[in-house]
Amino acid sequence: MALLPQFLFLLLTLVAIWLFSKKAIEIKRNIFLGKPEDLNNNPEQRWKNLFLLALGQ
């Protein structure tokens, strides 16, 4: 009877690890769905927007 709590704890731990890894893989997959953006056009306007947003907070 002393093994039952240990077995349940092990089972619960394995399920938690499985759920965590499943969610982490899903988040990683969603991050890599993005497409690269060309940031070489109009850097002055981008910096202006950056400072406007940063200081406007």
C-alpha positions, 0 to 999 in steps of 0.5 A: 500500500505504500507504493500507491502514493509514489506511483500516483505521484510519478504518474502525475509528474509524467503527465505534467511533463508531457503537457508542458512539453506539448505546449512548449512545442506548440509555442515554438511551432507558432513562433517559427510560422512568422516570415522574415521581414525586410528591415533595410527600407526607410530606417529613419522612419522606423527609428522615429516610430520607435522613439515616438512609441517608447517616449509616448508610453 
